Amino acid sequence: MKFIDELKRRNVFKVSGAYAVLGWLIIEVVDTLAPRMALPDWVPGFVIILVLAGFPIAAVFAWAFELT
């Protein structure tokens, strides 16, 4: 339980939640606009990979810097 308490204290859950919401929003916008902007078919998939790859990085930064 100490680990969960430490995650709460360092606001990792808040940062992760905010990242998930913003990531979902970015994915939806790109998925909607990519065909209209005649972007290549691989762009939405690449954005999904970037968002997913950035999630652990955001969580580590939240842990390391204790943003308040």
N, C-alpha and C positions, 0 to 999 in steps of 0.2 A: 504493500500500500504506500510505502514511502515514495516509490518511483512515480506513482500517479499523483500524489500530493506535490511532488517537485515539478511535474509537468504543469499542473494547475498554477503553481506559484510563478512559474516562468512564462505563463500565458501561451504555452505551446498550443493548447486547444483552441484558443481564440484566433491565433495566427493561422492555424491549420484550417479552421472553419472559414475564415475570411478568404484564404487562398483558394479553397475549394469553390466557394461561391463566385469569386472573380474568375477563376479558371473556367468554370462552367459557362459563365457569361461570355468570355472571350471565345470559347469553342463554338458556342451558338452563333455568335456574330460572324465568325469566320465561315462557318458552315453555311450560313445564309447568304453572305456576300460573295463568297468565292465563285460560284457559278455566274453571278451577275457581272463580276469584274473580269470574267474569262481567265481566271487563274488556273494553273494546272491542277489536275485531279488529285495530286499528291499533297497539296497544301493543307487541306483540313486534317488529314492524317498526321502530317508533320507537326501541326499546331497541337494536336492531342498528345503526341509524344513529348513535345516541349513542356506542356503543362504538367504532364505526369512526372517527367524527369525533374521539374522544378519543385515539386511538392516536398520531397525529403530535404532538399536544400533550404527551403523556407523554414521547415521545422527545425533544422539544425541551427540556422541563424536565430530563430526565436529562442531556442535553448541557450545559445551562446551569449546573446546580447541582452536578454531579458527586457524586451521592449515593453514599455508601460504606456 
